[in-house]
């Protein structure tokens, strides 16, 4: 990113992250099949609308919002950013609330404050 995003670009990214959360939540609620690859394509389309943010930035913003909605400590999003291996942030967006909270608790126990 060559320049710092404007306040309006920041707001737009937050709205796109919220849309991403709503799409994942809708899939969880109705038991539909939203695969990680499908969600990744949605992320790429949403991120492609803005020159200021990458797909990774968008997904991280969505994780930050989900952490807030679930009432988890603010540093939990940074713990999720440390995910590696087979588990990704997209996987975390597709988890149920209970699974998400459980993973956050396990990561907190293993890694502590970042």
C-alpha positions, 0 to 999 in steps of 0.5 A: 500500500503506497499511501495511508488509507483515508478515513472514508476508505477505512470506513468502507473496509469496515463495511466490507468486513461486516458484509463478509461476517454477515455472509458467513453468519447466514451460511452458518444459520441456514446450514448452507454450504459455504466452502472456504474456497467460495468464501475466499472468492467473495473476499477477493471480490470485496477486496478488489473494490478498494485499492487501499486494502488487501484480502488479508486486511479485509479478513483480519478486519472481519475477525476483529469485528467478530471478536468484538461481537462475541465479547472477547478480549481485544487482543484475541484478533491478534492471536487469530492472526498467528494461525498457521498450518491447515487452520486459516482466518477464513476457517475461523470465519466459518466456525460456529460461535462456540467453536470460535470462542473455544479456539480463542480460549485454547489460543489464549492458554497456549500463547497468552497476551501478544 
